[in-house]
Amino acid sequence: MNALDDLEDNPGPEGQLTLKIVAHPQATNLHGDIAASWVITQMEQAVELVAARLAKGRAATVAVTSMDFLCPVRTGSLVQIHTQLLETGTSSMRFQVEVWILPPNEKDPNSLYKVTEANFVLVALDELGRIRSLPQH
């Protein structure tokens, strides 16, 4: 056995499981798969939850890196959004956000499939919607 045998063909999610939701039929596109826009909305909601806790208040997305969708999301899939804080600035936070699914007919509950990933940059906002500094931690 060599060192390459230890590597997984399909590594698992990285970061904290932040949101878990079932993909419902109302979110389908013309082909019957879940629309990419729905997936992106779930990613943003998950990362905003984490960023608001870190910012101890409002936070807003200001940038998202490009995304490649690796597989379709079928209706009934269990969608899992994982977030990982990568760095903070004076007012900004950069997160890695990954989407993994358990398809509806998958017999092995540990067989997750990666759908997409992106970096999200969020900033802390004050009550008037202006950028503010993050609290010291």
N, C-alpha and C positions, 0 to 999 in steps of 0.2 A: 504494500500500500504506500502511495506517495502523497506528497502534500496536496496535490490537486484533487485527490479523492475526498479530502475533507471539505472542499468547497461545495456549497449548495447550488444546484441548477436554478432554483427559484428561491432566492432569499426572502425572508419574511419582512413585514413592515418595520420601519424604523420610527422611533418617536412614540409619543403618548397617544393611546386611543382616545380621541376627543369626541367623536360623533359616530353613532351607529344608527342606520336608518334603512328601512326596506324601500326599494325602488318601486313606485306605484305606477299603474297604467296611465294616469293622467300626465305623466312626465315623458311620454314617448314621442319620438319623432315620426316622420312619414313612413319609415321602414319598420316601425314597431319596437325599436330599441329605445333605451332611455336617452334623452337628448343630452348632448354635451353641456348645454347651458345649465341644465339641472344639476349635473355633477359639479360644475364650477361654482354654482350657488351654494351647494353643500360644503365645498372646500372653504369658501369665504366665510360662511357662518361659523364653521369650526375654528378657523384661525382667529376670527374676531372674538370669540369666546375666550380663548387663551390670552390674546393680546389685551383685552379689557381687564382681565385679572391682573396681569403684569403691570399695566398702566394705572391700575386702581381707578378706572373711569373709562370714558369713551376712547375708542381707537378706530381708525379708518384705514382702509387699504389705499395705498398710493402707487403701488407697482406690483406686477405679476410677471414672472418670467414665462417664456414660451412653454407650451404643453404639447406632448404627443400622446395620443390615445392609443394604447396598446391592444385593447380588446373591447368589444361592445359590452354594454351593461344591459342585461335582460330584465324584463319586468319580474319582480319577485326576488331579485338578488338582494342579499344583505350587504349593504354598502358600508364600509368602515373608513373613516377619515382619521389619519394619524398626523400629528403635528410635532415638530421639533424646533425649539428655539435655536437659531444658529448664531446670532449676535444682536447686541443692542448698541444704539448710539445715544445721543443726548435725548432725542425724542422718538427715535425710530427703533423698530424691532424687525428682524428678518427671520422668517420661519421657512422650514422645508415642510411641505404638505404633500402627503401621499394618499392615494385612493386605492383601496383593495376591496375585492368583492368575493363573496361566497355565492356562486350561482344557485338558483332555486332547486335544481335537481342534483346537486353535488352530494354524493353519499358520504364523503369524508369531510367532517366539519373543520378539519385543519387545512384543507386545500383552498387556499386563498389565491386569487389572481390579481396581479397589479394592473390597474387601469391607467393611471397617470400620476404625475408628480409635478410640482412647481415650487418656486420660491415666491413667497408673498412678503412684501414690505408694508408695514403698517406704522402709523404715527399716533402718538397720544394726542388727544384733543381736549380743550377746556370746554366749559359749558356753553360758550359762544361758537364753538366749532373751529377755534384757532389752534394751531399746533402749540403744544406745551412740552416741557421737559418731563421725562419719566421720573417717578419717585425713586429715591435712593433705596437700594436693597442690599 
